[in-house]
Structures are given as structure tokens and as C-alpha cells.
Amino acid sequence: MSQNEIANNGWDLIAAASQKALNEQLAKIHPVTLKKQIEMELLGSKEKVDVDLVFNGPELRVRDGSGRQVDVLLPVQGTVKVDGILKANIVIPKGEKVTVTTELMQIENKLVPHPDEKQTNYDLMIDFKSEKAIVDMKLNIPTADLAFLIETMKVLVQKELHGGKEYKVASFALSNEKAKEYKSLIPHTADFSFVQDVKDPGRSNLLVLMQSVSEGKPDGGILFKKPLLASNQDFMVLASNKLFLEHFVLPPLIENLKKNAKDGDSLPKTMLIKKVGGSDSELYQLYNKSNINLSFDHDPWIDTMTAEIDTTEKALYFNLLVKVDATFIHIHGSAWDKSWQQFQVDQAKQTVTLKQIKEDKGKDTSMEWWKWLLACLDWIVLLVVGIIYAVVENKITDLGGTFVQTAPLVVQWPNQKYVSLKGMSTPSHVVLDLDVHFS
């Protein structure tokens, strides 16, 4: 599998879809027929224009670079006639398209109530009504007729072409609660961006950008240098490095530490999270700010406990160093366990496990006592089990399901029926590769 671009610009969650995959669904929209007479002001006089047109489902065409604007191509055919001061009879053959350069708009979806009153459903819709929309069309007809046709199309697109819910490109639910009550996978703020794939335009991305645990929109903004989807992906959800470590690794880490720590109640203040790799980095690390005394003979303690994503190994990396200093019986030493774990997905069973891909484990003495000291490291296995439970099995009430059940559904795409998990990787953030099935 090719690799995902790993920038997230500071957003907690990003759902991505390829232009090609979205257009396949938008093409299913039923044609809209406009057969009516409209009144327009042309060259200073009001003219009655007879239109008999059929508009088929829109196609998205991402523009150069990254941003909110997108070209929407509307396949159209039929006739436009005017018989007044201005006279024209324009035939638009099959295969022609109107290009509307516009943005998407976020609107509240009042037709589909969310089961939780603390949340509100929203749709991202193609904004045909915007006064800033630019309408263009290419047709081999006289210049004056083309200018009249484009003006007519602008009126039709902005005032007459009502696609309603059929022109939505994504749906999501936002929390109505205060920021301190936000949950890890329930966004409270959303935005969007398009990113062009220069080499393969069909691989261009629509990104739905969401904040769930961070307040406000991030300084990174909505502009992305490259598409986030890998070359063989059509849909994915990215959970930020910080969100995943803080909300899905830290809780089971603390719970498992409590089993062997002398003062388990102090652990939430001992195990902290910090940014690593510089001010512009999107990477974080869980670490202990002070020693953690363990309930074992001879009073060993955890000198170092860290958890992070190793971007070289593309794995969760745990580093545990236990020390002992029992001078009266001449026991001085340490033992360590460094473990790299990757997520494995069984697509048929839709199960997720963690597989150790690398380990460095040992001690710095040849004395026999090291055997029980190494036993202090055994709970790192429990930590891995705990993370799997937190990610795969723990049905969080506020989310309505587990991480792997809920994260893929933070955004729903047009005609979506159900979603299955193809893969789960950790290039730097956590990426869920999705197989979206449509009706």
C-alpha cells in the first residue's frame, strides 16, 4: 500500500474522499428538468426566455492548489429561446457542460434528526445560490448568443436549479455542548478544503476538517500542500497523533500502571503529554514527569515510561525503563523493554489487533535478581491489551460505539450504506483506510 501524506494542519479529525469516488456517487442524482419561461433583463430591457433543459448530476473538479473553491460541472442539454427585442434559438447538444466555480456551504439538516439532542446534523452542499459563483460555458455558437446563454445559465443555476438534499457531498454531526465537555470523536467545529492531485486529477481530495478536543480552528488553516489520500485510497479518516495518544493510549496506560504502582492515584498527574520535534511538529509523546514507585520487593521504580508513534517504523513505540537501588543487599541495576507495535486488520472478520514488529529487552547486570526485575516489565503486554480494548472493544457511551466503529462514521458520504475497515496505520497520525459501500 502506498503511504498517506501525514500533515493534518492541527485538525483533530480529517475525513477524506477522492474526487473520482465522490463523482461516481453524484452521478446517481436524478436529472433535473427545467421547462418554463423566465423573465430576464437583457441589454436594458426585460425579455421572456423559454428554457427546456435537462441538468444531470454534477461533477466536482478540484481547482489548482488547495482551498474552498471548486469547479462544479453540470451536464446539460436542451434549448434556450428568446423572441423579443433580442432573438435567439440556442440548441445545447448532449455532452455539453456548464461550469460553476463556487464553494460548499454548511447547512443544518432539519430533516434527519440526530438521536442525541446534544448534537446537530449538518450537510455540506454545493452552493449554487452564491452571488460570487462564476458561471461559464463553452459552445461553438456566435459570441453574442454565448454571452446570452451564460447569463441565462447563471440565473437558472442561482435561482431555478433546486437540487435540495440531492446536491450534498458530505454529512456530519456537531456537538452542541461546551468545549470542556467535547468528546474525542464528536466534533464541535468543522470546515472543508479541496486539494488537487496534479498528476492524477481524479485522485484530488475533498477534506472535511474537524475539531473535537481542541478549541477553535487551528493555526494551520485549510490549505494543504498535497492530497492526504494514498494513491490506492478513496476514503479515509485521520485521527491526530495527539488525540489518539491522549484519549486512547493514555487512559489504559494509567490503568495498567495503577496495578503495580504504590500510589496509583497520583498517576494522572505523573503521566503527561508533550509535543516533540519542534514548534512546527504535529507529533506528541506520553511521558512520566517523575519516578513511579512499584509494589515489588526491594522497591524498584519506573525511571522512564514513554509512548509515541515512531514515524520511521510507522508503529506505536513504548519505552519502559525500571530501576532498583537496594544498597543494603547490593542490588543495583535496571531492566528495559522497548516495543514497537502495529495495528493489523482482518478484513473478513473486521477485527483489529496489535502485532509486535520489533523489541529490545534486557538488563544491565548478570546477577540472578534481574529475573524478578524483568518480571516488572510483563505488564507492558497488559498495556497493549488495554489499548486494543480501548480502541476495539470499549463501547464508549457518548460515542455509541468503539473507536474503530465510530471514527469511520464521523462523516457520511452521498448514498453511503455501510463502511468496513480495510486497514489501520500509524505513519505519524492514525489513519483508518475505509471501504465505503453505497446504495
N, C-alpha and C positions, 0 to 999 in steps of 0.2 A: 504494500500500500504506500502511495506517495505521502509525503508529510504535509501537515497543516501549517500554514503561516501562523505564528504564535502571538502576534500583537493583539491586545484587547483594548488598548487606549484607556484603561482604567474602568471599564464597564464590568459589572459583576457577572452578568449573563449575556451571551450573544447567541441568537438563533440565526442560522444562515441557510439560504436556499439559492440554487443556481438559476440563472435566467432561463436556461433551457427547460428545467423541471417546472418552473412556475408557468412558463408559456404553454406547456403541454396541458396544464390544468385550466388556464384562462381560455384556451381554445375550445373548451367544452361549454362555455357560456352560450346560451341560446341567442340566435341572431335578434337584433332589434330592428324592427321595420318602422320607418317614418314615412307616412304617406299623408301629407297635409299641406295646407297653404299657410305660409308665414309672411309677416309683414316686416320689411327691412327698409332702412333709409340708405339709399344709394345715390351718390352724386347730388345730394341735396334734396332729393325727392323720395317719398315713400312708395315703395314698389311691393307688389304682391308676388311672392315666389312660390311656385308649386314644386314640392320635392316628393320624390318617390324613390326612397333609398333603403338599402338593407346594410346594416352595420354588423359585422361578425365580431367574435370575441377578440379583445385587444391583445397585442403582443408588447412585451417590455423590451426595450433596447437600451442598455445602460450606456450612458454618455462617457466621454473621456474622463479619466481620473476617478475621483470619488466625491460623493456629495449627495444631496437630496434630490436633485433634478434627474428626470428620466424621460426618454422618448417613449411615447405610447403610440404604437402603430395600430390604426383601426382599419381593417379590411372593409371596403365599401364598394357597392355597385348600384347603378340605377340612373335616374335622370333628375336634372335640375332645370326648371324652365322659368323664364320671366317674360312677360309680354306687356310692357308698358312703355315708358319713355326709354328704358333700357330693354333691349330684346336679346334673348339668348336661349338656346336649347342645347344643353350640355349632356352628353351621354357618357357615363362613367362605366367602362367595361369591368368585368370580373378580373380580379388580381390587383386592382389599384388600392392604395392605402393613404389614409390621412395620418399625418404625423403630428401628435400633440406633445409639446415639450412642457412638462408640468412636474409637480411633486405629488407625494401621497399626503393624505390628511388622516389624522387620528380622530375618530368619532365614537361616541358612546353607543354601544349596541343595546338598545332597549328591548329588542325583540327576543333576545335569548338571555333570560335572567341567569345569573350565576347562583349556584346552590348556596353559596356563602354570602350573606348580606354585607360582609366586610370587604367584599371585592366587587369590582365593576368590570363588565366586559367591554372591550374596545375592538374596533376594526381599523385596519389600515386600508384606506380606499384610494383609488386613483382619483385625483382632484381635477375633474373635468370642468368644474364651475369657476375655477380661479381666473380672475381678471388678468393675472400675469401669465396665463398659459399662452404659449406660442403655437399657432396652428399653421401648418404648411402642407402643401401637396404638390406633386409633380405630375403633370399631364400634358400630353402633346396637343395643346389647343392654343388659339390666339391668346396673347398676353392679357388683353382686357377681359376675356372670358375667364382666364385662370384667376385673375385678381378678384373677380366677382365670385367665383366658385370658392376661393379660400375664405372670403368674407362670409359667405353663406355657411360654410362648414364651421367657422368659428362660432356663429350664432347657434347652429344646431348642437355643437358639442357642449357649449356652455349652458344653453337654456332648454334644449329639447331632448338631448340624449340622456335619459334617466336609466342607468343600469341598476341603481339601488344596491342591494347587497351583492348582486352578481359581479360587481366590479371590485370586490375586496381582494387583497393579496395576502393578508395575514390577519389573525385574530389573537388576542391575549387578554388576560385579566390583570387588573392592577389593584393593589391593596388600598383600602380607604383609611387604614389605621395610621397612627402617628409613627414617625420614623423609628422610635425606640422599640416599637412592637413589630417591626417588619421581620418576616421570616426569611430564611436563606434562599428559598426558591420561589417566593412570592414577590414579584417586582412591584415597586411603587412608582417608578418613573420609567418611561420608555421613549425612545427616539428611533430613527432609522437612517440608513445610509446605503447607497449603491456603490459598488466597487467594480471597475471594469477589468476584465481579463484581456489584455492587449493581444495576446497570442491566439486566444480562442474566445471570441465574444460570447458564445453560448455558455461559457463557464463563468461569466461575470456573476457577482453575488448581490443579493439583497440581504442586508443585515438588519435584524431587529435588535436594538441595543437596550439593555435593561439594567436598572439598579434595584437591588433587593435588600442588601445590608448596608450599602454605602449611601450617604445622604447627598442629594444634589447630583447634577451631571458632572462627570469627571473633566479634568483639565485637558485630557487627551482629545476630547471632541469627537466628531463623527467622521472625520476624514481618515481613510486608511490607505497606506501606500500600496498594498497588494490585496488580492482576494484572500479570504481566510480558508475557503474550502480547498481540500486537496483535489488533485486532478480527477480522482475517481469517486468523489463525493457529490451528492446532490443536496443532501440535508445534514446538518449537524447542529449540536448545541455545545457551546463552550461555557464552562464554569470557571471563574477566575481562580488563579493559584491561591490567593488569599482567602476567598470564600471557601474553597474546598478544605484547605488546611485548618482554618479556624472553626468551621462549623461541622466538618465531617471526619477530621482526623483528631483534632484536639480533644473533643469530649470522650471518645473511647480511650485515648491515651491517658487522660487523667483518671478515668475509672479503673483502668488496669494498674496504674501506678498506686492507686489507693490500696490495692490488695496487699502490697508489700511495703508501703511507706509507713513510718512511725506516726507521722502527722498528716493524714490524708486530707484533712480539712484545709490545710494551707496550700494545697497543690494548685487550685485555681489562681492563686497569686504568685505561685512559683513558676508555672509553665506559661510562657508568654509568646507572642508572635512579633517578629520584626522584619523589616524589609532588608533584603540582601542584594548586593550587586550594584549599588549606587543609586542616586536620586531618581534616575530615569528608569530604573528596573521595575519590572512587574512581578518579581519573584520575592517570596517570603519564606521564613523559616520559623518553626516552633522550637523553642529552646528553654532550658531551665536557667533562671537568673541566679539561683543559689543551690547548694548541695541538697540532695533529698536523702535523708537518713532512712535506711531499710531495716525491717524487722527480721534480721537474721543474726545468727551467732557472730560475735566479735564485731558487731556494729559497722558493717560496710555501708557505703553511701554511693549514690549516683552522682558522679562528678560531672558527667555530660549526658544530656539526653536531647537529641535534635531530630526533627522530622522535616523533610522538604522534598521538592521534586528535583531530581538530578537531570538536568537538561541534556547531558551527554549520554547517559544511559536511558533517558526517557522513562524513568521509573521513580516510584516513591522510595526515598532513601532514609533509613533510620540508623542513627548512630548512638550507641549506648556504651558508656564507659563507667564501670563500677570499681571503686577503690576500697581498700581496707588498711587500717594502720593500728594494729593491736600490739603496741610496743612490749607489753609485759610478757607476751608469749612469742615475740619476734616474728610476728606476721605483718609483712608489709608487701603490698602488691596491688595489681589491678587486673581486670579482665574486660574484654570489649567484644562487642558484636556489631558489625556494620552489615546491614542487609538492604538489598535492592529488590523491590517488588513491582511487578507489572500486572495490570488487570488483564484477565483472559475472559472472553465471552464465548459461551456455547450458543451459537445462533439457533440451533434446533430446539434446545431446551430453554433458551432465554435466561441462562444463569450466568452469574459473574463470580469469578474467584480471583484471588491474588496469587501469583506464582513468583517464587523467589528465583531471580535470574543470576544473582551474584551474592557472595557472602565473604566477609573477612572476620574471623572469630578466633580469639586466642587469649593468652595471658602472658605476664612478664616474669614468671618465676617457675622453677621446676619443682617446688615443694608440693607435697600431696594435698595441702589445704585448698589448692586452686580449684579442685573438683567441686566443692560446695560453692565457691565463689562464682564459678561458671554457671552453677545452677541458678544463681541470681538473675542470669540473663534469659532463662527459659520463658519468662513472661512476655518477651518480645513476640513470641509466637501468638500469645493471647492478644497482644496488641493488634496483630494482623487480622486475627479472627474478629476482634472488636470492630475494626474498620470495615471489614466485609459486612458485619451485622449492621453497622450504621449506614452503609451505602446501599445494601441489597435487601436486607430483611426488616429493618426497623421502620414500621409504618408510622410516620410522623403524623399525628392527628391534624395539625394545621395544614399539612400538605395534602392529605388524603391518600398518601401512599409513600413508597420508599423513594430514595434519591434516583435510582435507575428507572423507576416507574414515572416519576413526576418531572424530572428535568427535561426529558424529551418532549413534554407536553406544554412547556411554558409558552410556546407559540403554536398555533394551529394554522395549517396552510389550506388553500381552497380545495374543497372536495375530499379533505382528509378523512379516512375511515379508521385506520389504526396505525400504530407505529411500533416497529420492532427494532431492537438494538443490534447493530452489526459489529460494533467494536467500541472499546473504551481505552483511550490512550492518554499519556501524560507527557507531551512534548515540552511543556512548561506550565500551561494551564491544563485543565481536564477536558478532553474532547470526547463527546459522545457521537459516534458515527451512526446515523439513523437510516433505516429503510422505511420510508413513508408509503403506506398503501392507500390508494384512492378509490372512491366510488365511481 
